[in-house]
Amino acid sequence: RGNILCTASLRSHNEAMQHYSSYLLLLTLLLCGLSGAAGRLLEPRPHATTAAQPPALAKLLVRNATSTALTNATTHLPSKKPTNLVEFKDEAEGCLTWCAALGNKCFRGCLDGCTKALGAPPCLAFALKPKCHDGCTALLDPLKCLSTVAPGSTHECHLKFHSVKDIEGCKFSS
């Protein structure tokens, strides 16, 4: 929920608002079907002088749907739980790339949430595999970079990730 405080970009807001009328129509049809009053909603009402306002529940549901759409647009989580160091590195770089595309306003919250969900690589598990242990500890510097990088300098972390080599075949134990 930390990203709710994040002000989404205008593009994300417009995308969410395009769905507003769809949600309202869907909610109206749902309410009409439940009440059996579909025909009465379409009849003209002579006593109504202004446009009818949606019920409070409908407004709340639409607002919640819009809020969820905006939150989802400013959040990124790893697509899968990594099973080896190559996948771990790919997911960490994915966090950086996705969140950087959100711009200055949502970058830090997105990246912090994504890297928290990813966690740290299990370097101790590779204690008896020197090549994998070295590769795993080499990932710690780029991961540290993620905690301090600014939206305009993500290339610095990408370069650090690029320098991590020899991590193929380093599977996590189950």
Secondary structure, 3 states (H helix, E strand, C coil): CHHHHCCCCHHHHHHHHHCHHHHHHHHHHHHHHHHCCHHHHHCCCCCCCCCCCCCHHHHHHHHHHHHHHHHHHCCCCCCCCCCEHHHHHHHHHHHHHHHHCCCCCCHHHHHHHHHHHHCCCCHHHHCCCHHHHHHHHHHHHHHHHHHHCCHHHHHHHHHHHHCCCCCCCCECCC
